[in-house]
Amino acid sequence: MRLINSPISQFDYKQHTFYVKRDDLLDPQFSGNKARKLAYYLENSLPHIDTLVSYGGSQSNLMYSLSCLAKLKQWNFIYYIKTLSTQAKSETSGNLTYSLQNGMQLIELKNDYNSFCDNLASTMKSNQLLIKQGGAQIEAEYGIQQLAHEIRAWAQQQNFQQLAIFIASGTGTSALYLQKHLPEFEVYTTNCVGSPEYLLKQFEALITTKQNKPNILVNDTYRFATPYAELYKTITDIQNTSQIEFDMVYDPIAWNILLNHLNKISSPILYIHCGGTIGNTTMLKRYKKILS
Ligand SMILES: *Cc1c(COP(=O)(O)O)cnc(C)c1O
């Protein structure tokens, strides 16, 4: 199982060279930053645990990786969601379908969701392991530190004194720990989920020692997991030029925001490909609806 040392591709677009850290080429079960965020659990045996518990969106990339982790560890996996749409119920591919095939027990909480999940940590028994929504917790640092080492070694090889690293944010966990472990470089991100203020709060919640925060390139236009015609154009252009398949949820926003801020960035740009492409079939269906 390949969980570290992803290769780096490069391509030219609009007179810029973009380097892409291909974490999408890590093991497909844990592809992308989820392999990094879950490395701690993959490498450590937790003999007292037999049940994994988590919660969040019904098409979450993390949910699918957790279902693979549970299967590998022979743990039960309980996943709480707020509601399941009729569209989601009818899907025959994508994160939800594959997670259920891996044995995930899905529990729909409806109105009780928020209060239930807020209290979840206090209800865990000694055989249960809780991984918070999006994996926003300190254990994620372990694998992101490895990613930082790989980037530093590559930058040295390239003779880059400066580097702008761009990574899309959901919870912001990956961006924050990457900046922590690469203080000599500038990490840029954008808020794909929620507001820039939400993202800052997420950073603050994880900061334990003095460190720089990643630069937030503000997204105040695009809502998470929502199709927009101009984003489709951006990601199609990028995919055609690079010959790399990107995620259809985070990456269209991330590339659009990055391309609109290129005048602010003078260092070579390394874009972190966070995987997530197995969710593309479901997101593409939503795109088809608005484009037809
Ligand atoms: C999970 C995910 C992210 C966001 O990672 P965070 O650490 O939550 O910010 C970005 N891109 C893709 C494709 C993802 O699956």
The ligand as an SDF file (V2000), in Angstrom:
LIG
                    3D

 15 15  0  0  0  0  0  0  0  0999 V2000
  -10.6070   16.5500    2.4530 C   0  0  0  0  0  0  0  0  0  0  0  0
  -10.2230   17.2790    1.2520 C   0  0  0  0  0  0  0  0  0  0  0  0
   -9.7140   18.5920    1.3140 C   0  0  0  0  0  0  0  0  0  0  0  0
   -9.6580   19.4080    2.5960 C   0  0  0  0  0  0  0  0  0  0  0  0
   -8.8340   18.9420    3.6200 O   0  0  0  0  0  0  0  0  0  0  0  0
   -8.8700   19.6610    5.0420 P   0  0  0  0  0  0  0  0  0  0  0  0
   -7.7140   19.1150    5.7860 O   0  0  0  0  0  0  0  0  0  0  0  0
  -10.1770   19.2680    5.7070 O   0  0  0  0  0  0  0  0  0  0  0  0
   -8.8250   21.1210    4.8560 O   0  0  0  0  0  0  0  0  0  0  0  0
   -9.3190   19.1890    0.1090 C   0  0  0  0  0  0  0  0  0  0  0  0
   -9.4220   18.5530   -1.0660 N   0  0  0  0  0  0  0  0  0  0  0  0
   -9.9230   17.2940   -1.1540 C   0  0  0  0  0  0  0  0  0  0  0  0
  -10.0320   16.6570   -2.5040 C   0  0  0  0  0  0  0  0  0  0  0  0
  -10.3270   16.6180   -0.0040 C   0  0  0  0  0  0  0  0  0  0  0  0
  -10.8260   15.3740   -0.1110 O   0  0  0  0  0  0  0  0  0  0  0  0
  1  2  1  0
  2  3  1  0
  2 14  2  0
  3  4  1  0
  3 10  2  0
  4  5  1  0
  5  6  1  0
  6  7  2  0
  6  8  1  0
  6  9  1  0
 10 11  1  0
 11 12  2  0
 12 13  1  0
 12 14  1  0
 14 15  1  0
M  END
$$$$
